[in-house]
C-alpha cells in the first residue's frame, strides 16, 4: 500500500544540516527502520494479508460533521506521512462522515453540519442515552431544526438514521487486524468521535486509540484523556511525527507503550503533559509528502451514480498564522478572538515551487480543478508571484483561500487570473474603534477597499463575517458601524456572527481587559454531557459573564440593517447581467459612474478632467495631504467641497482625513 506520492517531496528524513543536529530525528530514523522490518515480517507470516473488507494495521477516522464534499486534509496528510516513512504498515483513511452524509441526504447533512450545536446534539444523544430528553428539547429550541423535517421526521429519526449509517460504515473495516485507531477532532466532531471510540473500545478492548486536532490542544486534550478511559493517547499539536512514533512503537510490540516517551503526545501519566515548546513538528513543510486522498475518492466512486459528485480537494500552503506572533516575553499577539492556531508552534510555509507542483499533481491525479487552500491565512509575501505562476500552468482552477483585509488589488488580480473564485477575508468589523479592540491591525477604510475590490469583475468574490456582541464593545462602536453600513450597499454583505469565546484565545487569557468576569465551558455543553463528565472537561467553546444583555441590545439595530443590506443586494443581483451595483466606465477625459438603487431608477454621474483624475487616484485610499500633493494646483478649500460632495452622494467614503472611491471598473481593470 505504498503511497503513489511517496517520493514526490523527497525523503522527509534525508540528511540535512538542521536535522543532523536534532537528536529527535536520529532516534526517529532508528525506530522507523525497526518498524519497517517488523511489519515486513508480519506480512510474510500472513498476519496482515488483505481480504474483502478494508484492512489496515492503522485506521485513521474522520467522524461527522466536516463538509462532505471534500476529503479530510488531516487524514490525507497523516496517511501520506505514515506510508512514506513506514511504507510496510497498511494505513486506511476512513472518511466515515461521507457515509453518514450519503445516508441522511447531502442537503440535510450540510444544513446540520453548518450549525455546530445541532451537529453535536445527534451523537450526544447516542453517546449519552440518559441525556436524550434534554438533548431533544435542546435540538428543537432551534427554529432551524424544524425546517429540516417538513414531513414529520423527528429527532429520533435523525438519531436512528445516523446510528445505522455509522455502524454500517464501521462494519466495512476489518477491525480485528487494526492495531491503532486515530481520530481527528475539530469543531463539530467532539461527540461523534467520542461515540465511535466508545463503541470500538467496547467491541475491541485491546485496540489502541489516539485523538488529535484543534479540539485537543492544551488542557482540552488532557481533560479528554482524564474523562474518557477509552482514549489511550492524545496528540497535542501537529500529528505527523507523534503518530509515526506511536506506529513505530506499536509494531515493535512495546509492552510499555502507555509509558513510552513520545514527543507531542499525552498519556495517562500526569508527568507527560508537555508545553507547546516541546511539540514535535516537521521543520520544513516541503518535507511533507503530498496528501493521500485515495480512500476518499474510492468511496465516492462506490456511491450510486445518482449520488456521486465532484469533490473539492483541500491542500495547505502554510501552518500557523504569521499575524499571530509571540513577543520576546512570551505574550501572544494576533486577533483577540482567535484560537485557531493552538496546535501549531510558530509559522511555516511551503516554497512557491512546491505549492505549484502539489496543486498540479492533485488536480491531475484526481481529475478535479476545484481546490481549497485550508490555511488560516495565506503567506504575507510572494502571493502575486505565486498566483501568477499558478495562472501560467494553463489550468482553469476553481480556488478558495483565506486572506487579510490588507491584501492589495494587484494580488487580488493575480488570484483572480489564477482561478480564485472566493476569498474569506478577515473583515470582522466596520468600526475602527472595534477593530482596535479585536486587535485586527486594520481600519474600516481598509476593509471597505477590499470589499470594493472584490466586486470588480474578474476578481474573487468576498465572504466575511461581522462580529456582533463582542465583549467591551460600546455605543461608539455601534454608531461607527451603522454609519459605515450606509456606504457598503454596493458590496457583498457580510455574515453576522455572534461572538463566542474560544478556549485560550487572547481575550480568554486576558478577560478583565474585556469586561469578562467569569469563564467556563459553554452552557450548551450541559445539555449534551452529564454533569459528572462535564465538570472534568475543558472544551473549545467557552461561556462567560459580562454585559451580555447589554451587547444584545446595542447591536440589535445593526442586525436589522445587515438583514436589509442582504435583501437589497440580492434584489439588485437577481438578473445575471445586472453587473456591479456601483461601477464606472472610463472615457479617458471623463468617467461615467452608474449607481444602482433598490426599487428606484439608476443614477448616473459624470466626472471630467481633474475630478476624474482625483476619483481614479483614490481607488487606493488616500490622505488629504496625498491628494493635494498629487494635484498641486488645487487648494484645500477647493478640494474639500468636491470630496465632501462625493461622500454625500456615497460615491466615496472617508475616515478621518483619508478618502476612498467606491465605484469599481465595469470591466476587468488590472493587467
C-alpha positions as CSV (number, residue, x, y, z in Angstrom):
1,X,0.0,0.0,0.0
2,X,2.9,2.3,-0.8
3,X,1.6,5.8,-1.4
4,X,1.7,6.9,-5.1
5,X,3.3,10.1,-3.9
6,X,6.0,8.6,-1.6
7,X,8.8,10.2,-3.5
8,X,7.1,13.4,-4.6
9,X,8.7,15.6,-2.0
10,X,11.9,13.8,-1.4
11,X,12.8,11.9,1.8
12,X,11.4,13.7,4.8
13,X,14.3,12.2,6.9
14,X,17.1,12.6,4.4
15,X,20.2,14.1,5.9
16,X,20.1,17.9,6.3
17,X,22.2,20.2,8.5
18,X,19.3,21.1,10.8
19,X,18.1,17.5,11.3
20,X,21.5,16.0,11.8
21,X,21.9,18.3,14.8
22,X,18.4,17.3,16.2
23,X,18.6,14.1,18.2
24,X,14.8,13.6,17.8
25,X,15.3,12.8,14.2
26,X,18.1,10.4,14.6
27,X,16.0,8.4,17.1
28,X,13.1,8.6,14.8
29,X,15.1,7.0,11.9
30,X,16.1,4.1,14.1
31,X,12.5,3.4,15.2
32,X,11.2,3.7,11.7
33,X,13.8,1.3,10.4
34,X,12.9,-1.2,13.1
35,X,9.2,-0.8,12.3
36,X,9.7,-1.4,8.6
37,X,11.5,-4.7,9.4
38,X,8.8,-5.8,11.9
39,X,5.9,-5.2,9.6
40,X,7.6,-6.8,6.7
41,X,7.9,-9.9,8.9
42,X,4.2,-9.8,9.7
43,X,3.4,-9.6,6.0
44,X,5.5,-12.7,5.3
45,X,3.6,-14.6,8.1
46,X,0.3,-13.6,6.5
47,X,-0.9,-11.7,9.6
48,X,-1.7,-8.5,7.6
49,X,-3.0,-10.2,4.4
50,X,-5.6,-8.1,2.7
51,X,-9.1,-9.5,2.2
52,X,-12.5,-8.4,1.1
53,X,-13.0,-5.8,3.9
54,X,-10.9,-2.7,4.2
55,X,-7.9,-3.9,6.2
56,X,-5.1,-2.0,7.8
57,X,-2.9,-2.0,10.8
58,X,-3.7,1.7,11.4
59,X,-7.1,3.2,10.7
60,X,-7.4,7.0,10.7
61,X,-11.0,8.1,11.1
62,X,-12.8,11.4,10.5
63,X,-16.2,11.4,12.1
64,X,-19.1,13.7,11.1
65,X,-19.6,16.7,10.6
66,X,-17.0,18.1,8.2
67,X,-18.0,19.3,4.7
68,X,-19.0,16.1,3.0
69,X,-17.8,17.1,-0.5
70,X,-14.1,17.2,0.3
71,X,-11.7,14.7,1.8
72,X,-10.2,15.3,5.2
73,X,-6.8,17.1,4.9
74,X,-5.9,15.8,8.3
75,X,-6.4,12.2,7.3
76,X,-4.8,12.7,3.9
77,X,-1.7,14.3,5.3
78,X,-1.2,11.8,8.1
79,X,-1.7,8.8,5.9
80,X,0.8,10.1,3.3
81,X,3.3,10.7,6.0
82,X,3.0,7.3,7.6
83,X,3.2,5.5,4.3
84,X,6.2,7.5,3.2
85,X,8.1,6.8,6.5
86,X,6.6,3.4,7.4
87,X,5.7,2.0,4.0
88,X,5.2,-1.6,5.2
89,X,2.3,-0.6,7.6
90,X,-1.1,-0.7,5.9
91,X,-3.0,2.5,6.6
92,X,-6.6,3.3,5.9
93,X,-8.1,6.8,5.9
94,X,-11.8,6.2,6.8
95,X,-14.0,9.2,5.9
96,X,-17.0,8.0,7.9
97,X,-18.7,11.3,7.5
98,X,-19.3,10.7,3.8
99,X,-21.2,7.5,4.6
100,X,-23.4,9.4,7.0
101,X,-24.0,12.3,4.5
102,X,-25.0,9.8,1.8
103,X,-27.5,8.2,4.1
104,X,-29.0,11.3,5.5
105,X,-29.1,13.2,2.2
106,X,-26.4,15.7,1.3
107,X,-28.6,18.8,1.7
108,X,-29.8,17.7,5.2
109,X,-26.3,16.7,6.2
110,X,-24.9,20.1,5.1
111,X,-27.5,22.1,7.0
112,X,-26.8,20.2,10.2
113,X,-23.0,20.4,9.7
114,X,-23.2,24.2,9.4
115,X,-24.6,24.5,13.0
116,X,-22.2,23.1,15.5
117,X,-24.7,22.7,18.3
118,X,-27.2,20.8,16.1
119,X,-24.3,18.6,14.9
120,X,-23.1,17.8,18.4
121,X,-26.6,17.0,19.6
122,X,-27.1,14.0,17.3
123,X,-24.2,12.0,18.6
124,X,-24.6,13.4,22.0
125,X,-27.9,11.6,22.3
126,X,-26.2,8.4,21.1
127,X,-23.2,8.8,23.4
128,X,-25.3,9.6,26.5
129,X,-28.8,8.0,26.2
130,X,-29.6,9.3,29.6
131,X,-29.4,12.8,28.2
132,X,-31.8,12.1,25.4
133,X,-34.8,14.1,26.6
134,X,-32.6,17.1,27.4
135,X,-30.9,16.9,24.1
136,X,-34.1,16.5,22.1
137,X,-35.5,19.7,23.7
138,X,-32.3,21.5,23.0
139,X,-32.5,20.4,19.3
140,X,-36.0,21.7,18.9
141,X,-35.2,25.0,20.5
142,X,-33.6,25.9,17.2
143,X,-36.2,27.1,14.8
144,X,-33.9,25.9,12.1
145,X,-34.2,22.3,13.2
146,X,-37.9,22.2,12.3
147,X,-37.2,23.3,8.8
148,X,-35.1,20.2,8.2
149,X,-38.0,17.8,8.5
150,X,-41.2,19.2,6.9
151,X,-42.7,15.7,6.5
152,X,-42.9,14.7,10.1
153,X,-39.5,13.2,10.6
154,X,-38.2,14.0,14.1
155,X,-35.1,14.0,16.1
156,X,-35.4,10.3,16.9
157,X,-35.5,9.6,13.2
158,X,-32.2,11.6,12.8
159,X,-30.5,9.7,15.6
160,X,-31.6,6.3,14.2
161,X,-30.6,7.2,10.7
162,X,-27.1,8.4,11.8
163,X,-26.6,5.5,14.1
164,X,-27.5,3.0,11.3
165,X,-25.2,4.7,8.8
166,X,-22.4,4.9,11.4
167,X,-22.5,1.2,12.2
168,X,-22.7,0.2,8.6
169,X,-19.7,2.3,7.8
170,X,-17.7,0.8,10.8
171,X,-18.6,-2.7,9.6
172,X,-16.8,-2.0,6.3
173,X,-13.5,-2.1,8.2
174,X,-11.8,-5.3,9.4
175,X,-11.0,-4.0,12.9
176,X,-9.5,-7.4,14.0
177,X,-6.3,-6.6,12.2
178,X,-6.2,-3.0,13.3
179,X,-3.5,-2.1,16.0
180,X,-4.1,1.6,16.3
181,X,-7.1,3.8,15.5
182,X,-6.5,7.6,15.2
183,X,-9.2,10.2,15.3
184,X,-9.1,13.9,14.2
185,X,-11.3,16.1,16.4
186,X,-12.1,19.6,15.1
187,X,-15.1,21.8,15.6
188,X,-18.4,19.9,15.4
189,X,-16.6,16.4,15.8
190,X,-16.5,16.0,19.5
191,X,-19.5,13.9,20.4
192,X,-19.3,11.9,17.2
193,X,-15.7,10.9,17.8
194,X,-16.3,10.0,21.4
195,X,-19.2,7.9,20.4
196,X,-17.1,6.0,17.8
197,X,-14.2,5.4,20.3
198,X,-16.5,4.2,23.0
199,X,-18.3,1.8,20.6
200,X,-15.0,0.4,19.2
201,X,-13.4,0.0,22.6
202,X,-16.3,-2.0,23.9
203,X,-16.0,-4.4,21.0
204,X,-12.2,-4.3,20.8
205,X,-10.8,-3.6,24.3
206,X,-7.2,-4.1,23.1
207,X,-7.4,-1.6,20.3
208,X,-5.2,1.4,21.0
209,X,-6.9,4.8,20.3
210,X,-5.3,8.2,19.8
211,X,-7.0,11.5,19.2
212,X,-5.6,14.8,17.9
213,X,-6.7,18.0,16.2
214,X,-7.6,21.5,17.2
215,X,-10.0,20.4,19.9
216,X,-7.2,18.5,21.7
217,X,-4.8,21.4,22.3
218,X,-3.6,22.2,25.8
219,X,-5.9,21.4,28.7
220,X,-8.6,20.3,26.3
221,X,-6.6,17.2,25.3
222,X,-5.6,16.4,28.9
223,X,-9.2,16.7,30.1
224,X,-10.4,14.3,27.3
225,X,-7.8,11.8,28.4
226,X,-8.9,12.1,32.0
227,X,-12.7,11.9,31.3
228,X,-12.8,9.1,28.8
229,X,-10.9,5.9,29.6
230,X,-11.4,4.7,26.1
231,X,-8.8,7.2,24.9
232,X,-5.2,5.9,25.2
233,X,-3.3,8.8,23.7
234,X,-3.7,12.5,22.9
235,X,-1.6,14.2,20.3
236,X,-1.0,17.9,21.1
237,X,0.0,19.9,18.1
238,X,1.0,18.6,14.7
239,X,0.2,15.0,14.2
240,X,2.7,13.6,11.8
241,X,5.7,12.9,14.0
242,X,3.8,11.8,17.1
243,X,1.6,9.4,15.2
244,X,4.6,7.9,13.4
245,X,6.3,7.4,16.8
246,X,3.2,5.6,18.1
247,X,3.0,3.4,15.0
248,X,6.7,2.5,15.3
249,X,6.3,1.6,18.9
250,X,3.2,-0.4,18.1
251,X,4.8,-2.7,15.6
252,X,7.7,-3.3,17.9
253,X,5.2,-4.9,20.4
254,X,6.3,-2.5,23.2
255,X,4.7,-3.8,26.4
256,X,5.2,-0.4,28.0
257,X,3.5,1.6,25.2
258,X,1.5,3.6,27.6
259,X,4.6,4.9,29.3
260,X,6.8,5.4,26.2
261,X,8.3,8.8,25.8
262,X,6.7,10.2,22.6
263,X,7.2,13.9,21.9
264,X,3.9,15.8,21.4
265,X,1.8,13.0,23.0
266,X,-0.1,12.8,26.3
267,X,-0.7,9.5,28.1
268,X,-2.4,8.8,31.4
269,X,0.9,9.5,33.2
270,X,0.3,13.1,34.6
271,X,4.0,13.9,34.3
272,X,3.7,13.6,30.5
273,X,2.0,16.9,30.0
274,X,4.3,18.8,27.6
275,X,4.3,22.5,26.9
276,X,3.9,23.8,23.3
277,X,7.6,24.3,23.0
278,X,8.0,20.5,23.0
279,X,5.6,20.0,20.2
280,X,7.0,17.5,17.6
281,X,6.8,19.4,14.3
282,X,8.3,18.8,10.9
283,X,10.6,21.8,10.5
284,X,10.0,22.3,6.8
285,X,6.6,21.8,5.2
286,X,8.3,21.0,1.8
287,X,9.4,17.7,3.5
288,X,5.8,16.5,3.8
289,X,4.5,14.2,1.1
290,X,1.5,15.2,-0.9
291,X,-1.7,14.3,0.9
292,X,-3.1,10.9,0.1
293,X,-6.9,11.1,-0.7
294,X,-7.2,7.8,-2.5
295,X,-9.6,6.3,0.1
296,X,-12.0,9.2,-0.1
297,X,-12.1,9.2,-3.9
298,X,-12.6,5.4,-3.9
299,X,-15.5,5.9,-1.6
300,X,-17.0,8.5,-3.9
301,X,-16.7,6.1,-6.9
302,X,-18.6,3.4,-4.9
303,X,-21.6,5.6,-4.4
304,X,-24.7,5.0,-6.5
305,X,-24.4,7.0,-9.8
306,X,-27.2,9.5,-8.7
307,X,-25.3,10.3,-5.5
308,X,-21.8,10.9,-7.0
309,X,-20.3,14.4,-7.2
310,X,-17.1,16.2,-8.0
311,X,-15.3,16.7,-4.7
312,X,-13.2,19.8,-3.8
313,X,-9.6,19.0,-2.9
314,X,-8.1,20.5,0.2
315,X,-4.4,21.5,0.4
316,X,-2.3,23.8,2.5
317,X,0.4,26.3,1.8
318,X,1.2,27.1,5.4
319,X,0.6,26.1,9.0
320,X,0.0,28.6,11.8
321,X,-0.6,32.4,11.4
322,X,2.1,35.0,10.6
323,X,-0.2,37.7,12.1
324,X,-0.2,35.9,15.4
325,X,3.3,36.0,17.0
326,X,4.9,35.5,20.3
327,X,6.7,38.5,21.9
328,X,10.2,38.2,23.5
329,X,8.4,37.9,26.9
330,X,6.1,35.1,25.6
331,X,2.9,37.1,25.1
332,X,0.8,36.2,22.1
333,X,-0.3,38.8,19.6
334,X,-2.9,38.3,16.9
335,X,-6.6,38.7,16.7
336,X,-8.1,38.9,20.2
337,X,-10.9,36.4,19.5
338,X,-8.9,33.8,17.6
339,X,-7.9,30.4,18.9
340,X,-7.3,28.7,15.5
341,X,-3.6,28.2,15.9
342,X,-3.2,26.4,19.2
343,X,-2.0,23.2,17.5
344,X,0.9,25.0,15.8
345,X,4.2,26.3,17.3
346,X,5.2,29.2,15.1
347,X,4.5,29.7,11.4
348,X,5.8,27.8,8.5
349,X,5.1,27.9,4.7
350,X,5.9,25.8,1.7
351,X,8.0,27.2,-1.1
352,X,6.1,28.5,-4.1
353,X,7.6,25.8,-6.4
354,X,6.3,23.1,-4.0
355,X,2.9,24.7,-3.9
356,X,2.5,24.8,-7.7
357,X,3.8,21.3,-8.1
358,X,1.4,20.0,-5.4
359,X,-1.5,21.8,-6.9
360,X,-0.8,20.4,-10.4
361,X,-0.3,16.9,-9.0
362,X,-3.5,16.8,-7.0
363,X,-5.6,18.2,-9.9
364,X,-4.1,15.7,-12.4
365,X,-4.4,12.7,-10.2
366,X,-8.0,13.3,-9.1
367,X,-9.2,14.9,-12.3
368,X,-10.5,17.9,-10.4
369,X,-9.9,21.7,-10.7
370,X,-11.7,22.7,-7.5
371,X,-9.2,23.1,-4.7
372,X,-9.4,24.9,-1.4
373,X,-6.4,26.3,0.5
374,X,-7.0,25.3,4.1
375,X,-4.5,27.8,5.6
376,X,-5.8,30.0,8.4
377,X,-4.1,32.8,6.5
378,X,-2.1,32.8,3.2
379,X,1.5,33.9,3.5
380,X,2.2,37.6,3.7
381,X,4.8,37.7,0.9
382,X,5.1,36.4,-2.6
383,X,1.4,35.9,-3.3
384,X,1.3,37.8,-6.6
385,X,4.2,35.8,-7.9
386,X,2.7,32.5,-6.7
387,X,-0.7,33.0,-8.2
388,X,0.9,34.3,-11.4
389,X,2.8,31.0,-11.7
390,X,-0.4,29.1,-11.0
391,X,-2.1,31.0,-13.8
392,X,0.8,30.2,-16.1
393,X,0.0,26.5,-15.7
394,X,-2.8,27.0,-18.1
395,X,-5.3,25.1,-15.9
396,X,-8.7,26.7,-15.2
397,X,-8.7,26.2,-11.5
398,X,-11.5,27.0,-9.1
399,X,-9.7,28.1,-5.9
400,X,-10.6,29.2,-2.4
401,X,-8.4,30.9,0.1
402,X,-8.4,33.0,3.3
403,X,-6.6,36.4,3.3
404,X,-6.1,39.6,5.2
405,X,-8.1,42.7,4.5
406,X,-4.8,44.5,3.6
407,X,-4.3,42.3,0.5
408,X,-3.6,44.8,-2.3
409,X,-5.5,45.0,-5.5
410,X,-2.7,43.6,-7.8
411,X,-2.5,40.5,-5.6
412,X,-6.3,40.0,-5.9
413,X,-6.0,40.5,-9.6
414,X,-3.3,37.7,-9.8
415,X,-5.5,35.5,-7.6
416,X,-8.5,36.1,-9.9
417,X,-6.4,35.3,-13.0
418,X,-5.3,32.0,-11.4
419,X,-8.9,31.0,-10.9
420,X,-9.6,32.0,-7.3
421,X,-13.3,32.3,-7.2
422,X,-13.9,33.1,-3.5
423,X,-11.7,34.6,-0.7
424,X,-12.6,34.5,3.0
425,X,-11.4,37.9,4.2
426,X,-10.9,38.8,7.9
427,X,-13.1,41.8,7.9
428,X,-14.8,41.2,11.2
429,X,-15.9,44.8,11.9
430,X,-16.9,48.1,10.2
431,X,-15.7,50.3,13.0
432,X,-12.1,51.2,13.5
433,X,-12.6,51.6,17.3
434,X,-13.9,48.0,17.4
435,X,-11.2,46.7,15.1
436,X,-8.6,48.0,17.7
437,X,-10.4,46.0,20.4
438,X,-10.3,43.0,18.1
439,X,-6.6,43.6,17.5
440,X,-7.1,43.1,13.8
441,X,-4.4,45.7,12.9
442,X,-6.7,47.1,10.2
443,X,-9.1,50.1,9.8
444,X,-12.6,50.5,8.4
445,X,-11.4,52.2,5.2
446,X,-9.0,49.2,4.5
447,X,-11.9,46.8,4.9
448,X,-14.1,48.8,2.5
449,X,-11.3,48.9,-0.1
450,X,-11.0,45.1,-0.3
451,X,-14.8,44.7,-0.1
452,X,-15.0,47.1,-3.1
453,X,-12.2,45.4,-5.0
454,X,-13.9,42.0,-4.7
455,X,-17.0,43.5,-6.5
456,X,-14.7,44.0,-9.6
457,X,-15.5,41.7,-12.5
458,X,-12.7,39.1,-12.7
459,X,-11.6,39.3,-9.1
460,X,-12.5,36.8,-6.4
461,X,-15.9,37.1,-4.6
462,X,-15.6,38.1,-1.0
463,X,-17.1,36.2,2.0
464,X,-16.6,37.5,5.5
465,X,-18.0,37.9,9.0
466,X,-19.3,40.8,11.0
467,X,-18.7,40.0,14.7
468,X,-21.6,41.1,16.9
469,X,-21.8,41.3,20.8
470,X,-18.0,41.4,21.2
471,X,-17.2,42.0,25.0
472,X,-16.3,45.6,25.7
473,X,-17.9,46.9,22.5
474,X,-20.0,50.0,23.2
475,X,-22.3,52.6,21.6
476,X,-19.4,54.3,19.8
477,X,-18.6,51.0,18.0
478,X,-22.2,50.5,17.1
479,X,-22.6,54.1,15.9
480,X,-19.5,53.8,13.7
481,X,-20.8,50.5,12.3
482,X,-24.2,52.0,11.4
483,X,-22.5,55.0,9.8
484,X,-20.4,52.7,7.7
485,X,-23.3,50.4,6.7
486,X,-24.7,53.4,4.8
487,X,-21.8,53.1,2.4
488,X,-21.4,49.3,1.9
489,X,-24.7,48.7,0.0
490,X,-22.8,48.1,-3.3
491,X,-20.7,45.3,-1.8
492,X,-21.3,41.7,-1.0
493,X,-22.9,41.5,2.5
494,X,-21.0,40.2,5.5
495,X,-22.4,37.4,7.6
496,X,-23.5,38.4,11.1
497,X,-21.6,36.2,13.6
498,X,-22.4,36.3,17.3
499,X,-19.2,36.3,19.3
500,X,-18.3,33.1,21.1
501,X,-15.4,32.8,23.5
502,X,-12.7,30.3,22.3
503,X,-10.5,28.4,24.6
504,X,-7.1,30.0,25.0
505,X,-7.9,32.9,22.7
506,X,-6.1,36.1,23.7
507,X,-9.3,37.5,25.1
508,X,-9.8,34.4,27.2
509,X,-6.3,34.8,28.6
510,X,-6.9,38.4,29.5
511,X,-10.6,38.6,30.4
512,X,-10.5,41.7,32.7
513,X,-9.4,43.8,29.8
514,X,-12.7,43.0,28.0
515,X,-15.0,43.1,31.0
516,X,-15.3,39.4,31.4
517,X,-15.8,38.3,35.0
518,X,-16.3,34.5,34.8
519,X,-15.3,31.8,32.3
520,X,-16.1,28.2,31.8
521,X,-17.4,25.6,29.3
522,X,-20.3,26.9,27.2
523,X,-23.7,26.4,28.9
524,X,-25.0,24.4,25.9
525,X,-22.5,21.6,26.7
526,X,-24.6,21.0,29.8
527,X,-27.4,19.8,27.5
528,X,-25.0,17.3,25.9
529,X,-22.8,15.9,28.6
530,X,-23.8,14.5,32.1
531,X,-22.7,16.9,34.8
532,X,-20.2,14.5,36.4
533,X,-18.5,14.2,33.0
534,X,-18.7,17.8,32.0
535,X,-17.1,19.1,35.2
536,X,-13.9,17.4,34.3
537,X,-13.7,18.7,30.8
538,X,-12.2,21.8,29.2
539,X,-13.8,22.3,25.9
540,X,-13.4,24.5,22.8
541,X,-16.4,26.8,23.1
542,X,-16.4,28.8,26.4
543,X,-19.0,30.8,28.2
544,X,-18.6,34.0,30.2
545,X,-20.3,36.7,32.3
546,X,-20.1,40.3,31.3
547,X,-22.9,42.6,29.9
548,X,-24.3,40.0,27.5
549,X,-27.8,41.6,27.6
550,X,-26.3,45.0,27.0
551,X,-24.5,43.7,24.0
552,X,-27.6,42.2,22.5
553,X,-29.5,45.4,23.0
554,X,-27.0,47.8,21.4
555,X,-26.3,45.5,18.4
556,X,-30.0,44.9,17.5
557,X,-30.1,47.8,15.1
558,X,-27.0,46.6,13.3
559,X,-28.5,43.2,12.8
560,X,-31.6,44.7,11.3
561,X,-29.5,46.9,8.9
562,X,-27.4,43.9,7.8
563,X,-30.5,41.9,7.1
564,X,-31.8,44.8,4.9
565,X,-28.4,45.0,3.2
566,X,-28.6,41.4,2.2
567,X,-32.1,41.7,0.9
568,X,-31.3,44.8,-1.3
569,X,-28.1,43.2,-2.6
570,X,-29.9,40.0,-3.6
571,X,-32.7,42.1,-5.2
572,X,-30.2,44.1,-7.3
573,X,-28.4,40.9,-8.4
574,X,-31.4,38.8,-9.5
575,X,-30.5,39.3,-13.1
576,X,-27.2,37.6,-14.1
577,X,-26.5,40.5,-16.4
578,X,-27.0,43.2,-13.7
579,X,-23.3,43.8,-13.0
580,X,-21.8,45.7,-10.1
581,X,-24.1,48.0,-8.1
582,X,-21.7,50.9,-8.2
583,X,-19.4,51.0,-11.2
584,X,-17.7,53.3,-13.7
585,X,-16.7,53.4,-17.3
586,X,-13.6,55.4,-18.2
587,X,-13.7,57.7,-21.2
588,X,-10.1,58.9,-20.6
589,X,-11.2,62.6,-20.4
590,X,-14.2,61.7,-18.3
591,X,-15.7,58.8,-16.4
592,X,-19.4,57.8,-16.1
593,X,-20.5,56.3,-12.8
594,X,-23.6,54.1,-12.6
595,X,-25.3,53.8,-9.2
596,X,-28.0,51.2,-9.0
597,X,-30.6,51.5,-6.2
598,X,-33.2,49.1,-4.9
599,X,-36.7,49.9,-6.0
600,X,-35.6,53.0,-7.8
601,X,-34.2,54.1,-11.2
602,X,-30.4,54.0,-11.7
603,X,-28.4,57.2,-11.1
604,X,-25.5,58.2,-13.4
605,X,-22.8,60.7,-12.6
606,X,-20.1,62.1,-14.9
607,X,-16.8,63.4,-13.7
608,X,-14.5,65.2,-16.1
609,X,-10.9,66.5,-16.1
610,X,-9.3,66.9,-12.7
611,X,-12.5,65.5,-11.0
612,X,-12.0,62.2,-12.9
613,X,-8.3,62.1,-12.0
614,X,-9.0,62.6,-8.3
615,X,-11.6,59.9,-8.3
616,X,-9.3,57.4,-10.0
617,X,-6.4,58.4,-7.8
618,X,-8.5,57.5,-4.7
619,X,-9.1,53.9,-5.9
620,X,-6.5,53.3,-3.3
621,X,-7.5,55.1,-0.1
622,X,-5.5,58.3,0.1
623,X,-4.9,61.0,2.7
624,X,-6.0,64.6,2.1
625,X,-2.3,65.6,2.0
626,X,-1.5,62.9,-0.6
627,X,-4.3,64.2,-2.9
628,X,-3.1,67.8,-2.5
629,X,0.5,66.7,-3.3
630,X,-0.7,64.7,-6.4
631,X,-2.7,67.8,-7.6
632,X,-0.5,70.8,-6.5
633,X,-2.6,73.3,-8.5
634,X,-5.6,72.6,-6.2
635,X,-6.1,74.4,-2.9
636,X,-7.6,72.7,0.1
637,X,-10.6,75.0,0.2
638,X,-11.3,73.9,-3.4
639,X,-10.7,70.2,-3.0
640,X,-12.6,69.6,0.2
641,X,-16.0,70.7,-1.1
642,X,-15.6,68.2,-4.0
643,X,-14.6,65.4,-1.7
644,X,-17.5,66.2,0.7
645,X,-19.9,66.1,-2.3
646,X,-18.6,62.7,-3.4
647,X,-19.0,61.4,0.2
648,X,-22.5,62.9,0.4
649,X,-23.5,61.0,-2.8
650,X,-21.9,57.9,-1.3
651,X,-19.6,57.6,-4.3
652,X,-16.6,57.9,-1.9
653,X,-16.0,57.0,1.7
654,X,-13.9,59.0,4.2
655,X,-12.4,58.0,7.5
656,X,-10.7,60.9,9.3
657,X,-8.7,62.6,6.5
658,X,-8.5,59.6,4.2
659,X,-10.7,59.1,1.2
660,X,-11.7,56.0,-0.9
661,X,-13.6,55.9,-4.2
662,X,-16.3,53.2,-4.0
663,X,-17.1,52.5,-7.7
664,X,-15.4,49.6,-9.4
665,X,-14.4,49.4,-13.0
666,X,-17.3,47.9,-15.0
667,X,-14.7,45.7,-16.8
668,X,-11.7,43.7,-15.5
669,X,-9.1,46.5,-14.9
670,X,-5.8,45.1,-13.8
671,X,-3.2,43.8,-16.3
